[in-house]
C-alpha cells in the first residue's frame, strides 16, 4: 500500500504454510474461537487488515492487489472490476463461474459466520456457491484488495473452530444447528458451509502454475495491461519486518 501511494500497482499470488485461519479486521474473535483446538491441529491464527469474516487458508491460492485508491473509481466500482479480472482468469481454466447478482440481502456483519457462507454481489460463484472470498480496505490514498480462491473446499474448519454461544447477529455458534431457510440447491455442507472449489468444478484441482498463469491472463485482459513479474523491493525489507512484528502480536490478533 505504501508503494501504491507512489503510483505502483502490485499483484501478488501466494499460498499459506502452515494452514491458517484469518479473522477480519473488525471481527470478534476473543472468546469466539478455540485457539487451543487450532493449535492441536497445527492451524495458525491471524487477523487481516481487511474486513469480513473468518477464512481458512489451506488448499487455496490467495491474491492481493494494491493500487492508488482512485485508480478505478470508488470502492464498489473497483471491487467489481478486480473481481471481473478474477472471473476472466478462472474461466480460462474452463470453470463454469459467474458473478453473484444482487440478492436483496443486507451484507452480513463481522460476526463468526464463515466468509464462504454468503456470496455478495459481484463475487465469483458457481451454482450459487462462493468460489472466491474477497475484501477491500482503503487507507491514505491506497487500496488493498485480497481474497482466497479455493482449490478444495475446507471452509467447514472455520465453523468447527468456533466456540458454542450466540453470535453478534443472534445466530447460534456451535452445538446443534438451529432452524434454517430452505436450501434447494444443496449449497450448505458441514457446519452450514459448502463453498465451490476448482477441484469440484474441473474434476481435479489445477496446478498452481496453471492457476497463476490463468489469473495473470485474466488481469491483463480486464485491465488492458501486461502483468509482469518483478523481484521484491530490497528497500522494503526493514518495513516488512516492522509490519510482521505488528501482525504477529497477539494484541492485534485478539484485539476483539
N, C-alpha and C positions, 0 to 999 in steps of 0.2 A: 504493500500500500504506500510505503514511503517512496518507492520508485514511481508508482502511479501518479503521485502528486507532481512529479517532474515530467510527466507525459508518457511514461513507458507502460505498455500493456504486456502482461505476463500470464501465460497459461502454463499450469503445472499439472501433471498427471502422476499419481503416486499410489502406493499400497501401504498397508499397515502391518507391522510385525513388532510385538505380539498383537493378537486380536484386542480390540479396544471398543469401549462404549463411550461415545462422546455426548455430553449434555449440551443443550442450547444455552446461550449466554444468560438468559433470564429464567431458565427452567429451575424449579425447586428440585433439588437432589438430596440435600441433607435430610436424613430420616425417611427418605422415599425409596432409596436403592440400597441393596445389600452389598456393601463393599467387601465383606468377608467372603461371601459366596463367589463374588467376582474373582477375588484373589485365589481362592481354591481352584478355580477353573483356568487360571492364568490369563484372565482378562484384565486389561488396564482400564482406568477411568480417567477421562479428561473433560474439560469444558471448552467449547468452541468460542471464538469471538463473535460468531453469528448467532442469531436467534433460532427458534424452533425447538424441537423435542429430540429425545434420545435416538441415536443411530448406532447400530452395531457394525463396526468396520472389521471385516474378516475376508470373506471371499468376494471381493468387490474391487472397484477402481474408484479412487477419489479424484475429482478435478477441482482446480482452484484457478479463478480468473481475477486478476486485479487490473484496474484501469482508472483513468481520470473519471470522476463522478459524472461529469457532463458529457461523456463520450457518446452515449447512445440514449439520451433522454433521461426521464425520471426513473424511479425505482421500478415501477411496473413495466415500463417500456423496455428497459434494459434487461430485466428479469426474463421477459418473454423472448427477447432477441437471443440471449445466451441459451435459453432452453431450446430455441429453434435450431441453433448450431448443434446441440446435443442430439436432437431428433434426427437431423440430417446425417449425423455421424453414425448413429445406431442403425438407421435404415440402410446404410451402405453394407452392413453385415447381413441384411435380409430380414431383420426383425420387424414384425408387424406392429409398429408402435404409432401412437398419435398423441396430440396434445390434449390434456384434460380441458373440457369446457367449463363454463360457469354452471355451478350446481344450485346456486341459491343459498347454500350453507355459509354460515359465518366461518371464517378461518379459525381453527382451534387455537386456544391459548397455549402457553408454555407449560402445560401440565406434564404428567408422567406417561400419557399415552404415547406409544411409539410413533416416530415420524412417518413410517410407512403405512400406518393405518389410513391416512386421509389424503388422497390426491387433491391438490389445489389447482385452480385454473392456470393453464399454461405448462403444467408439469408433464413429464413423459410417462405415459401409461400404456398398458396392453390389457384389453378386456376389462377395463375399469380398475386395474390394479397398478400401483405405482412402481415404476422401474428405477427412476432417479429421484432422490430426495435432495432438494436444494434450499439454500438460504442466502440472503444478501445482507451485507452491512455496509453502511456509508459513514465515513468519518473524515473530516477536514479535507474535503475535496477529492477523496478517493473512494472507490467501491471495491469490495471483495465479495465475490460470489463463489461458493464452493458447494459440492454435493457428492453424493455417493451413488454410483451406478452398479447395480447388483449383478454379479456373475452367477451367484447362487443365493437363494433366499434363506438367510439365517436370522431374520429380524425378530423371530419369536424370543431370542435371547434377551432383547431389550425389555420385553414384557416379563420374562421369567425372573429377571433380577430385581424387579420391583418388590418392595415390601408391602404386606397387606395394609389396607386402610383406604380412606376416601381420598380421591384426587382433588386438585384445586377446582375442578368443574363438577364435583359431586359424584363422579363415577367411582365405582369400587376399584381398588388396586389389589390384585392377587386374590386368592381364595376362589370360591365358586363364582362363575360368571353370572352377572345379573341379566335381566331381560334385555334383548337387543332387537333392533329393527330387522325385518326380513332380509335375507341375503341371497337373492335369487341367482346371482352369478357365482356363488361359491367363493367370494373374494376374501372371506375370513378363514384363517387357518388356526394353528395352535396359538393360544393366547389371544385370539381375536385378530391376529395379523397374518395376512397372506399377501406378500408382495409379488410382483413379477420378477423374473430373472432371465438373463440371457441364456442360461443353460436350458431352461424350460422352453423359451421361445424358439431357440435354434436347434434343439435336440442335443446340444452339447455346448459347454462354455467355450467361447473363442479364446485363443491365446491372448495374453496381454499385449504382445506386439501387434497382433491383428486389430485389437480393440483400439490401441493407441493410434495406429495408422488411420483407422476409420474416423476417429474423433478429430484428428488433425485435418482430415479432408472435410469433415462437416463444418468445422470452424472456418476454414479457408473459404468454403462455399458461402456460408452465411454472412461473413463479413467482407468478402471480396478482397482478402489479403492473404499473403503466404504465411504459413506457420513455420517458422524457422527455429531449429534447436539453438540454444545458447548456453554457455557454461555459467555456473553460479558466479555472482559478483564477489570476488575475494574481499572487496571493501566492506561487504555486508556481514562478514563473519563475526565481528565483535558484537554488532547489533543483534545478530541471530542468537548469540549466547545469552545476551540480556533478556531477550524475549523468551527463550527456552526456560530460563530460571523462573520467570514470572508465571508461565503457563504450567510448570511443574509444581508450583507451590500449592499445597492443599488448601490454603486460604482462598485461592482462586477457584479450585475445583469444587469445593464445598461451601462457597460463599453464600449460597441459598439452599 
